[in-house]
Amino acid sequence: MMSLCSWMLIPLKLFLPAIIAVLLILIVGLPSLIIASRYYCRKKRESLSKDGVLHVGFFHPYCNAGGGGERVLWCAIKALQVRHTHVKIVVYTGDLDASPEEILKRAEKRFNIKLIDPIQFVYLRRRRWVEADMYPYFTLLGQSLGSIVLGTEALTAFIPDLYVDTMGYAFTLPLFKFVGGCNVACYVHYPTITGDMLRRVSGHVIAHNNRPYVARSPFLTAGKLLYYRLFAWLYGWVGRCSDMVMVNSSWTEDHINELWLCSLKTHRVYPPCDVEDMKKLLLSSENSKSQNGAEQQASLKSKTDSKKARNLIKIVSVGQFRPEKDHPLQLRAMYELRQLVPENVWDNIMLVFVGSCRNREDQDRIKDMQDLCKHLSLENNVQFKVNVSYDELKKELQEGTIGLHAMWNEHFGIGVVECMAAGLIMVAHRSGGPLMDIIMESEGSRNGFLAEDETEYAQAIATILKLSSQTRKQIQDAARASVDRFSVEEFEKGFLRAMDPFFRTHSET
């Protein structure tokens, strides 16, 4: 009779050639492939580099989405074009349904940004690999590995001198650095994973990224914690491959330093907010005075209509229709608010959602929100303004009294800043960028309000409605005075300062 050890040696002998082959591929084949690919990329890049032209590639697969990340992209490109005339810009995009002219036209319409020189677009056909619905399980890992596939397509199509990831696909950084031989940089809006996410999972908190059946199971929670910790280690390694890191807020900076351990090459560069243009808008009280002057010479019907419009209390929520923006929390807050204000006041309150819609999933999300409005009997007090123009956005902010933002751990909050610059009194979530960088609640210097759940949001809104005109004006003035550090001009200075070493190195070679 054969011993147990003999039985164990049989499969080992059978699979030994395969194990040796895999080890040889990993030890010899993979490094050889990387060296050969790097040599090919260097030769191809040298053939493109003529007359001292520096090619800068921005990896932004959703460049036509119309959100805050896209504002950063277009402002960064314009800043480089103004400072460095020898730079040629390439944008990697997966927006196959939009021509270059349509993309640039939308950027101008949505953000009031018009580029100085033409840019080149490289269209990627594998963007589906980075979309969350492709990976119902292990979504973070699936999207990250999918970004390597998409990055490989980008690198094959065009090899830049300097690669800049502006969407948070950190797993593309080692690809362009070690295989493409490029200098690499990144602008991080939101860490893919954070210590807060680990704490939420370990605390069995139900969230959009922690399903109820996982949160309720100790076994599944332990497995997810192990998965998150392994992923956090991988995320830290790929992040450290970046030659230079820009982050958009103090909150993001803290988490990136914790995970990537690269504080010496990390720069905090607040995103560009259109504060100058927004600050030109009249405050609601000033707008009412100007309307009063015009009404004196209007007909009786016009007076009635204007009075009705003036009595309308508009609450404006600016943000893409994405799950993490937590629009349902804002609707639940409105339901709670109804219990706190008189009926005649409630009848004049209107919550207006203003945001961009990226795809079918976002459209379905809006439909779900409309159904929730009916369920909560809010359909007469809520409006949806989807993919509006820049002028329409300004009109909504001009007419608004209160701004609303409900994302937990919002990395920064461009919409929060723009609402404050427009003169709205802001109510944002007590976490992330709004807490650490934007809103102050201390007595004498208050420039907005913070809240955590629907009850606190409703109470904050009710408090604002009861403020005297003088107190309201003080908060509006404080808010407008506090947002200058988030201007487009300040972003351009910080972005160019962080990027200058790359261009000095290029000019010296």
N, C-alpha and C positions, 0 to 999 in steps of 0.2 A: 504493500500500500504506500502510495506516495505521501510524503509529509506535506504539511500546510505550506512550508517555504517553497517546496517544489512546485506546488500549484500556483503560487504567486509569481514564480520566475517565468512561467510559460507565457503569460500575457506581456511581461516585461521584454522577453526575447522577441516576441512578435512585433511589438511597437517600438523597439529600440531603434531600428533604421529610420522610422518616421520622426522620432524624437531628435535624433542626430541631425536629420535634414532640416527640421524647424530651427534648431540651434544654429546651424550653419547659415541659414537664411538671415536670422536675426543678427548674428555676429559678423558675417562677411557680406551677405547679399544686400542688406538694408543700408549699411554705411557706403558700400560701393555705388548703390543706386543714388543715394543723396549726393555723393561727390560728383557723379556723372551729371546729375540733374543741375547741380550748382554750376558746373563748368558750362553746360549748355545755356543756362540762364544768363551767366555773365557774358558770354559771347553774343547772345541775342540782344542783351541790354546795351552792350558797347556799339552794336550796329545801329541802334536807335539814337544813341547820344551823339548828336552832332551840333557844332557851333555853340557848345557850352550850355545846351538846353538841359534842364533838370526836369525829369518826369516824376510827378507826384500822383500816386494813385490813392483815391479815397474809396474805401470799401463800405458801401452804404446800399445794400440790396433793396431797401425800401425808400429810396430817395424822393419818391413822389407822394409820400404818405401825408405830408402837410402838418407834421407835429413839431414839437420843440426840438427833437433831435435833428430834424431836417433844417430848422432855422440855424442851428450850429453849423451844419455842413455848408450851407450856402454863404453864411457870413465868413466862415473860415476860408473858403475858396476865394471870395472877393478880397479879403484881407491879403492873401498871398499874391493875387494879381496886382494889387496896388503897390505892394512892397517890392516884389521880385518880378521884373519883366521877363527874365529868362526862364521862367517856370511854365511848363505845360501841364495842365490839369487833366487827369483821367478819372472818371467816376464809374465804379463797378456797380451796376444796378440790375435788379431782376424785374423791373417794371416793363415787361415786354409789350404791354398794351398801350404804351405811351411813347411817342416820338421824342427826340431830343428837344425839339421846339416846344412841344406840349409840356414837357417837364420844366423847362426854363420859364415858360409862360405862367405855369401854376406857381412856381417859386416867387415870381414877381407879383402875381395877384394875391397870393396868400401872405407873403412876408414883406412885400414892398422892397424886394432885393433884385437888382438887375446887375448881372455880371458885366465886367468891363471887356473881357476877351472871350472868344469861343472856347468851349471845352469839349473833350471827347468822352463819349459814353461807350462803355463795354457792357453789352447785354449778356446777362447770365441766365441760362435756361434751367438751372437746377435749384432755383430758389425754394422749391417745394421741400427740399431736404432740411431746411431750417425752420419750417413751420411747426408749431406745437402740436397740431392735430395729427401729424404724422406719427407721433410717439405718445400713445395714450398712457404708457408706463415708462418710467425712467426718462422723463421728458427732458430734463436738463442735460443729461448725458447724450441723449439722442440728437437734440438740436446742436450740441457742441460738436459731436462727430460729423453731423450733417454739414456744419459750417466748414469743416475741413474739405469735404467733397466740393462744396461751392467755392471755397478758396482755391482749390486745385484748378477748377475751371477758370477762375479769374487769372491765376498765375500763368496758365497755359495760353490764355488769350492775349495778355499784355504783362510785361515785366517792368515795373517802375524802378526808379532809383530810390525813391522813398515811398514806403507803404504806410498809410494812415487808416486805422480802423476807427470809424466814428459811430459804430452801432453796437459795440459790445461783444463782437465775436472774437474773443481772446484766443481761441484755439487756432485761428488763422495766423497769429503772430509768429510762432516757430516755423510754420510752413514758409512764409515769405522771408524769414531771416535765414534759416539754415538751408533751405532748398533754393529759394530765389536769390539769396545773397543780397537782399535789400536791407537798407536801414529801415527800422520799423518804429512807429509811434502809435499811440492810441489816445482817444478821448473817451473816458468812461462816464457814461450817464448813470448807470446803475449796475452794481456788482451782480454777476450771475447768481452767486450764492453769498449769504452773509451769516454771521454769527446769530443774528436775530431769527433767521429762518431755522437754524438748528434749535434754538431755544423754544420756538413755537412748536416744533415737532416733539421735542422732549417734554414739553408741557401739555401735549395732547390738545393743542388749540386747533379748531377747525378753521380752515382758510381756503382761498382759491387754489393754493398749491399744497394743501394737506386735506385730503378727502375725509369725510366723516368716518368711513369704515376703517381708515388707517389710524385716525386719531383715537378711536375707541378700542383698538387692539394693541395690547402691550407687545405682542410678538411682531406685528407689522411695524409698529413704531420703532422698535429696536433695529429692525432690518433697514428701515428708512434712515435712521440716524447713521448707521454704518455706511450706507450708500452716500449720504450727504458728506460725511467726513472724508471718504475717499475722493469724492468729486471735488471737495474744497482743496485737497492737497494737489490734485491735477490742475485745478484752476489757478492756484498759486504758482505752480511751475511754469505754465504757459504765459502767465502775466509777467513773470520776471524776464521773459525773453524780449520784452519791449525795451528799446533803447531810451525811450522817453515816455512818460505817462502824464496825461492831463486828466484831472477829475473836476466835476462840476459843482462840488459843494463840500462843506466840512464833513457832513455825514458820509458821503462817498469816500472822501479822503481817509477817514478813520478806518473804514472797512477794507479799503484797498491796501492800506499800510499793514493792517492785521494779516491779510491773506497773502499779499504779494511780497511783503518784506522789502520794499524798495523805496523808502521814504526820501532818499537823497535824489532820486530822479523823478519824483512825483511833484507836479505843479497844480495848485488849485486855480482853475480858470473858470470863473462864473460864466454861465451861458449868456448869450446876447439877448437882452430883452428890449423891446421897442419902447423904452421909457420916455424918450424925448417926444415922440409923436403922441403918445398916450397922455402925457402931461399937458398937452395943448388943449385937450378936451375940457369943456366947462364942467365944473362940479354940478351935481344935481340941483343944488340950491341956486347957483348962478344961472343954470339953464332955465329954471323956473322963472327967474326974474326976466330973462330975455323973452320968454314966452308970454309973460304978462304984458310986456310992452306991445307985442304984436297983436294980442287979443283985443286991445282997446279999439281997434279999427276993423275988427272982424265981424261977421254976421252972428246972429244969435245961435245958429246951428254950429258954427265954427267954435264959438265960445264953449258950448256944451261939450263938444268933442274934445277940445283942448283940456277942459277941466277934468274930464274922465281920464284922459291920458296922464295928466299931472298927478292924479290920485293913485295911479297904478304904482305899486311897489314892486320893482323888478329885481329879482335875485338871479344873478348870472353865474353859470358854471362853465368854465372853459377847460376843455381837455379832450383828448382822443377817446373814442368809445372803445376802451380796452377794459378787460375785467379788473385789473389792479386799480383803476381809477375809482372803483366802488361807487358808481352812480346809484345803485339801489340804496346805499346808506343815506344818500341825499334825499331820496324819495321818502324813506322812512322818517327822516328828520322833518320833512314837510308834514307828514301825517301827525307827528308829535306836536309840531308847531300849531296845528289847527286847534289843539286843545288849550293852547296858551294865549291865544289872541281873540278879541271879540269877532263876531261873525262879519260885521261890516268891514273890519280890517282884512280878515281872511279873503273876502270876496275880491279885494284889490291886489292881492299878492299873486305874482306870476314867477315861477321858476323857469328859466330859459337855459337849456343845455346847448352849448355851442361847441362843436368839435368836428374833427375829420373822421371819415369812415374809410378804412383801408381795404376791406374785403367783405366777402359774404358773411363770415363769422361776426364781423362788427355790425352788419345790417341785421342779422338775427338777434344780436344783443340789443339793438335799439327796439326791435319788435317786442322782445321780452320786457323791456323797460316800459313800453307803452301799455302792455298787458298789466304790469304791476301798478301803473297809474290808475287803471280802471278798477283793479282789485282794491286799491286804497282810496278810491273815489277822489282822485287828484286830477282827472283828465281836463278839468276846466282851469287848473292852476299850473299846468306844465306845458311847455313848448319845446320842440326839438328843432334846432337849426343846424343842418348837416352840411359840411364842406362849403362853408360860406366864404365870401371874398374878404379881403382885408378891410375894405370900406364897410362891409356889413358887420364885421366884427367890431369895428370902432363905433358903429351906430348902436349896437347892443350895449356896449360898455358905457357909451354916453348916456343912455337911458337907464342904466342900472343904478341901484342903491347899495346892494350888498353883493359880495362875491362869495362863491362857495367852492370848496375843494376838499375831497374826502379820502384821498389815497393814503393808506398807511405806509410810512417810511418812503414818502415821495423823495426821490433823490435830490431834486432841487425845487422846481415849481415855477417854470416860466409863466404859466397862466396866472399864478398867484401874484407875481411881481407886476405883470401887465395890468391886472385888475386894480392893484393898489395905485399904480401910476395914473390910471384913468380916473381915480377918485372914488372907487368902490371901497366900502369897509369890508375887509376880508375875514372870512371864517374858514380856517384850514385845520387839517389834522395835527394833533399834538405829537409830531414825530418827524424824523428825517429833516430835509432842508427847511421847511417852514418853521420848525422849532429851533433849529440850530443857526440859521443864517438870515431868515427873512422877518419873522413876526416877533415883536416885543410886546409883552403884556404888563410890564412894570408900571406902577403908578407914575404919571407925569410924562411918560414917553411911549404910551400905548399907541401902536400903529395898526392893530388888528386884534383878532380873537382866535383862540385855539380850542379845539374840542376833540373828543375821542369816540363818542357813540352818538346815536340819534337823539338821545335826551339832551346831551350837552350842546349839540348843534342847534337844536330847537330853542334851548334856553338862551344861547348866544344871539340867535337871530331876534328873539323876542326882546332881549336887552337892547339891541341896536335900534329896534323900532321905537323904543321908549326914550331914547336919548334926546336931549335938547338939541336944537340946531347948532348951538355954540359948541357943545361937546362933540357932536358929530363932525363939525368943521375942524376942530383941533385934531381929531384922529385922522381925518383925510389929509390934512396938511403934514402931519407927522409921517404918514405913509408915503406921500409923494417925496418928501425930503429924504427918506431912507433908501430909495431905490436907485439913486444915481450910480452907486457902485456896481449895479448890474446892467449898465448900458451897453450898447453895441460898441461904443468907442473903448470902454474898459475891456471888453472881451477881446477886441482886436489887439490891444496892447499886450494883454496876457498871452494870447495865442502866438503872436509873432515873437514875443520874448522867449517862449518855450521852444519854438521851432528854429530860432536863429542859429544854434550850433550846427544843425544839418547843412544850412546854406553856407555858413563860413567854411565848413570842411570841404564842401563841393567847390567853392571858389578857389580854395588853396590847391586843389588837385589839378 
